[in-house]
Amino acid sequence: MLLVAFLFFHMLKFFSSKIMLQFPIPPIYKIMAESLLLPLVRGVAGKAADALVETVTRMCGLDDDRQTLERRLLAVESKLANAEEMSETNPYVKSWMKELKSVAYQADDVLDDFQYEALRRQSKIGKSTTRKVLSYIMRHSPLLFRFEMSRKLKNVLKTINKLVKEMNMFGLESSVRREERQHPWRQTHSKLDETTQIFGRDDDKEVVVKLLLDQQDQRRVQVLPIIGMGGLGKTTLAKMVYNDQEVQQHFELKMWHCVSDNFDFIALLKSIIELVVSGRCDMPDMIELLQKKLEQVIGQKRFMLVLDDVWNEDERKWEDVLKPLLCSVGGPGSVIIVTTRSLKVASIMQTLRPHKLACLSEQDSWELFAQKAYSNGAEQEQAELVSIGRRIVNKCKGVPLALKTMGGLLSSYQQVQEWKAIEENDIGDSVRGKDEIMSILKLSYKHLSSEMKQCFTFLAFFPKDYVMNKDMLIQLWMANGFIQEKRPMELTSRGEFIFDELVWRSFLQDKQELTINYGATSYVTINCKMHDLMHDLAKDVTDECASIEELNQQKALLKDVCHMQVSKAELEQISGLCKGRTILRTLLAPSGSHKDFKVLLQVSTSLRALHCPPSSIVNCNKAIYAKHLRYLDLSWSEITELPESICVLYNLQTLRLIHCEELRQLPKDMARLRKLIHLHLSGCDRLERMSPNFGLLNSLHILTTFVVDTREGLGIEQLKDLQNLSNRLELLNLDKIESGRMQKKPILIRRKT
């Protein structure tokens, strides 16, 4: 039997090597070959070496197993790059990698349990030396914990040992860990506003604007499609037209609605009404009522409506429902602009000849590319880089998104050899359309660092056209362990660096600074979006993010999904997908019934990030498996006080309580949460006091509100130990301070590290 297995593995090795000889992987792909599995295994190996984990395993008599696990993971890590290459042609290796990912997640949970136990014991004895912690564990470690953790650790180790034996039979080669390229922080992001740096679209804008203005005598609403392949800049052109000064003066009403995959005419009608009245439309979902309201609010005003990114190819939805409604209101000269990739969509909706968006000219392509690629001055320093750059521009075939992405990639390299290595890759000379640009985007993706890859692919978790908040993104990245820094207070800074890099490289776009008002107070936040093609790329390179709709279509279960966002309607379908434990790590469910949500929580024992429905927090409190949680969002909840169980979330980094208007007080033992970095309390106007000894939370980086009290442990002096705060901080109840020189009203202060 052993002989058969030996021959089988060597046959696999032989055939895979033959295949790779026939279809060699380009050099740059060999250098960059590393899957998302590599940073996962690296992170788990690092956790196995953690001092807190070592402390608990040693006291439980399990340190030999911990060391063995660490060594096995390091051995696997050294050969993963080669395994990734081989998996492209060898299905057995691909299956092996899938099993490795599963057990790596299990190992991470087990090690996290040890880490949590150390933090739990440490919190009970306050500020202690390591020696005191060790003695405490020796005297008080429960036998049940030792037994349970021994079983879990040995099960993981058993699977890892089996996988290592198989790995050794593949004949994989060890690879020297490549140093991650540290990209310099760029201070010019705010000055490089891409909305004002648009190349090659002035003529298109002039044509479209003239066409719209020429419709002023048309009594019926005219529909103008703008069509072109993904990444050409259809939305950019529509924005240029929308904000043109002549257009501003010509139309009495201007409205913009992003349609994307969801062609829900009820939602569309409500959105248009809301845009006109600048308020919420709470009308029933009845077309007759919405039609009358639409006629009332638009009347005979000349309007322009942009329907961005339309995909619907069902002619009946347009002809039978939306066209009679939208094209029967408004005054003469009203127009609808439709941006779409589909010729069929254009033919269904058009009344005017579609404006076909062409690729950029050679000169415009070069200027757009050069703006990104030579931002560090390399153009002046090395003429050879310009020659290589021009050849790469030719391969991008005038697609703006491809040009920006490749330019952003190359801006990180200054050596001729590095540029040549990228040029020599086949980035789609013989392929047309989406496959061509996708190959370009994948090449740029391969040049991201491991942590940037994890952070980018996580974005597949959000639906298309979703407006993402910068702070929330960074906090979710941190919760899932995608960002690795030795000091907790450096995690946020690292996250901000990664965010700006992804924006610079066009993996994220439409970065926008907004001011959010909560009554008399306000704070500044940054939002962004993701291009559809970038979303497609993220979905293509990871299988860890899925929606309920996708799972139902594929008739799949939740067991292999790590990150999921759920709507109220989808929660009602969730119980049928929960068969046994899940590896779900991120769950955002902003609304829904607590019954369905509780079912999901009971099988999700690996959660790192949770947005809990406001109506469910009290009912689901006992169902939350707290040990691994790093991110908890209870915003917009009507709770008056938080459950005391919050205080045992010792790993918690982020607690979001935005606009919890009824919240009166924080838990009295909250000072135990020593890993807390972000505490959002904006809009908690009825908060009466903070937790006692709040100054012990000295890892806080973001604190939006502090309520001053005169009682012991609740005064303003608690702020003196919070040396890492870097955001705007609102101070409330300053009138309680016995000093005539202090202002007797809330003030805002800015404090930097």
Secondary structure, 3 states (H helix, E strand, C coil): CHHHHHHHHHHHHHHHHHHHHHCCCCHHHHHHCCCCHHHHHHHHHHHHCCHHHHHHHHHCCCHHHHHHHHHHHHHHHHHHHHHHHHHCCCHHHHHHHHHHHHHHHHHHHHHHHHHHHHHHHHHHCCCCCHHHHHHHHHHHCCHHHHHHHHHHHHHHHHHHHHHHHHHHHHCCCCCCCCCCCCCCCCCCHHHCCHHHCCCCCHHHHHHHHHHHHCCCCCCCCEEEEEECCCCCCHHHHHHHHHCCHHHHHHCCEEEEEEEECCCCHHHHHHHHHHHHHCCCCCCCCCHHHHHHHHHHHHCCCCEEEEEEEECCCCHHHHHHHHHHHHCCCCCCCCEEEEEECCHHHHHHHCCCCCEECCCCCHHHHHHHHHHHHCCCCHHHHCHHHHHHHHHHHHHHCCCHHHHHHHHHHHCCCCCHHHHHHHHCCCCCCCCCHHHHHHHHHHHHHHCCCHHHHHHHHHHHHCCCCCCEEHHHHHHHHHHCCCCCCCCCHHHHHHHHHHHHHHHHCCCCEEEEEEEEEECCEEEEEEEEECCHHHHHHHHHHCCCECCHHHHHHHCCCHHHCCEEECCHHHHCCHHHHCCCCCCCCEEECCCCCHHHHHHHHHHCCCCCEEECCCCCHHHHHHHCCCCCCCEEECCCCCCCECCHHHHHCCCCCEEECCCCCCCCECCCCHHHCCCCCEEECCCCCCCCECCCCHHHCCCCCEECEEECCCCCCCCHHHHHHCCCCCCEEEEECHHHCCCCCCCCCCEEEECCC
